[in-house]
Amino acid sequence: MSEIARRRSVLQSSQENGRTGIPMAVPPSAMKKSTQNKRLSVAGPAARGVYPPAALAVPSTNPRQSLYRSQNLNPLLASASKHSRTPLQSSVRRGSLWGGGAGALQPAAIQTLKDSRPLRDRQYQTKMRQDVVGWLQSTEYDISMQTLANITGKEYRNIVQYLFSMLDPGYPFDPQARFEDEFIPALKCLRYPFVGQVDPKWLAAPASMHSWPSLLGVLHWLVVMCKGRLHYMESEHPTLQFSGIIPEEFDDPNHHAALSFDYFAEAYEAFFAGSDDFNDQQRRMEERYAKKNERIEADLEEQKAKLTSVKAELEKLQSAPAPIDKLLTDNKYLKRDREKFQECMRSWEGRKKTLISHIATLKMDIVQQASNLEQLNAEQERLSVVVREQNISPEEVIRMNTEHEQLSRNLEDLKVKIAESQKTILSLEVAVANRGAAAEEAVDVYTRLLSNLGLFPPLPAPFQDIDLQVELNTAASQTENLLRGPDVRHVIKPTLNAVIESKRGERAAVESDRIKVDHELDRLISECENLEDEINETEKKVMVMSEQADDLREVAQRDSLVSNAEISRLERDLGQARTAALSSGAGIQSRLQALQIAYREQVDKVARLRDETVRAIVKNSTEIAMFKEDISQQLKSLRDFAEAGS
């Protein structure tokens, strides 16, 4: 029953959700159950296609035709609507684009194939009967195994039409036509591969031995096709184009087509209702696609935020100084700290060796004191034996007791003095420890000063054989061994005084050299100032001579202009004289000679002035060049002297 309920939930749909809601006829054999229990169709939604041409429409008794074409080319996409009901009691048949009766359109011829199924095998027939009966019973069709064992033509027709109604509710079976005439075309429309091996004459007696295996194979094939269609309808495949199974995020073109179909269907419904406003449909479509892109947009914003943060971090890294500089600085500090640590390690290693030697000395002293203690104990034992062997009188006993008491009191006094001495020794040890620490610090300071002053061996001559380093041995038992190294009073102090005197002498020599250099520098500065004054004076003279040369040049130019004017005048006069000579004769000839002589004098004067001007310019230029060369030599010698002095 659970399987039947599941199939009913898959196959059932309400009249309100159906795309067409057109009822269709049901075979009479399917009406044996209660009329209140309506049988459902496994057919899916009608294929979404354009309206068929008018030429393909076939007249039918049904006044209303289906708006969607039956997809008989693919049995899994038949035009039966998943959302349409199949009433058990209805005399109205749903219209179809396929013609009925003899006027129906004949499909294209199918190539005859040989059926490879063992249809004559009894076991295989039993299996096919079980599959057919099981499927029909699961879809609430009233049938039993005995019905298929001895089936009639009417029952076979009802079963075939029922299976066809599941695959294609709109297939146009004509109730007035003979089933033998419609059987083969119907199989061809469903592309039954072995239709060439089926004879319609077998339908008169389908239970006969020669016809039943093939007809049972037809039923089994139709059941398999129904199962495949049901599986396809339950698979929620995108090609079903149901808007209810579309996920929130999708990229399949079939999902887009399903949403588009719903949009156009709702828009056409509104249009047929007389409304031209499709804003609601458009708003729902926009909301659906906005919901689809919601997560993607959120991811995009998140990626943009990450990109912004990464860019900011990149700019920060690019603007910040290179990490290698800080690492180099840290490396330099670490190297310096390592050198200091190594120096401390060397110092502590020296102290360690000193303490080890002192501990060895103390161990030797302890061994010696232990041997002395053993000797004293042996002596005490010997004396005790001697005392016991002696015979002592009472007077001697009293005297010995008195002496013992006296010695006891003396011993107590000595113990008190020893305790006081120990306290004094402890205080002195504390003072010695403090002074030893201060002395060690002083020695460390002294060693650092030697390192800073560069007085570690080897020292410069004549102190190359002297080592100024000292080490403090606070564990030494003798005072002369406290300080290891050369004698402070007789070696170190005189050496340091000698070094100080030599450094003072060197400093005095350097100071005197500095004073000499300062004097020489002052002298050179004064000479430079004198040379600058001379240069300024010479420049002034050069400027004066240049002005004089300019004046001479102007005078020469003026004289040249005057001479040229005079020459022009004389040439004019000469021309006039020649003209007059032609007319006046010999008097004019003498005047012409005088004018020629004056002309030659003027030409000579102009040439002489030009030569004098050129000679003056050449002389002044030569003097200026010589002066510049002399100044250059003086400056060069001054620079060489300054470089040699520095």
Sequence and secondary structure as in RCSB ss.txt:
>XXXX:A:sequence
MSEIARRRSVLQSSQENGRTGIPMAVPPSAMKKSTQNKRLSVAGPAARGVYPPAALAVPSTNPRQSLYRSQNLNP
LLASASKHSRTPLQSSVRRGSLWGGGAGALQPAAIQTLKDSRPLRDRQYQTKMRQDVVGWLQSTEYDISMQTLAN
ITGKEYRNIVQYLFSMLDPGYPFDPQARFEDEFIPALKCLRYPFVGQVDPKWLAAPASMHSWPSLLGVLHWLVVM
CKGRLHYMESEHPTLQFSGIIPEEFDDPNHHAALSFDYFAEAYEAFFAGSDDFNDQQRRMEERYAKKNERIEADL
EEQKAKLTSVKAELEKLQSAPAPIDKLLTDNKYLKRDREKFQECMRSWEGRKKTLISHIATLKMDIVQQASNLEQ
LNAEQERLSVVVREQNISPEEVIRMNTEHEQLSRNLEDLKVKIAESQKTILSLEVAVANRGAAAEEAVDVYTRLL
SNLGLFPPLPAPFQDIDLQVELNTAASQTENLLRGPDVRHVIKPTLNAVIESKRGERAAVESDRIKVDHELDRLI
SECENLEDEINETEKKVMVMSEQADDLREVAQRDSLVSNAEISRLERDLGQARTAALSSGAGIQSRLQALQIAYR
EQVDKVARLRDETVRAIVKNSTEIAMFKEDISQQLKSLRDFAEAGS
>XXXX:A:secstr
 HHHHHHHHHH   TTT SS       GGGGSS TTS                GGG    SSSS  SS   TTSG
GG S  TT    SS       SS  GGGS            S TT HHHHHHHHHHHHHHHHHTT    HHHHHT
  HHHHHHHHHHHHHHH TT    TTS HHHHHHHHHHHTT TTGGG  GGGGGSTTSTTTHHHHHHHHHHHHHH
HHHHHHHHHTT GGG  GGG  SS   HHHHHHHHHHHHHHHHHHHHTT    HHHHHHHHHHHHHHHHHHHHHH
HHHHHHHHHHHHHHHHHHHS  HHHHHHHHHHHHHHHHHHHHHHHHHHHHHHHHHHHHHHHHHHHHHHHHHHHHH
HHHHHHHHHHHHHHS   HHHHHHHHHHHHHHHHHHHHHHHHHHHHHHHHHHHHHHHHHHHHHHHHHHHHHHHHH
HHHT SSS  TT TT     EE TT SSGGGSEESS IIIIIHHHHHHHHHHHHHHHHHHHHHHHHHHHHHHHHH
HHHHHHHHHHHHHHHHHHHHHHHHHHHHHHHHHHHHHHHHHHHHHHHHHHHHHHHHHHH HHHHHHHHHHHHHHH
HHHHHHHHHHHHHHHHHHHHHHHHHHHHHHHHHHHHHHHHHHHHH 
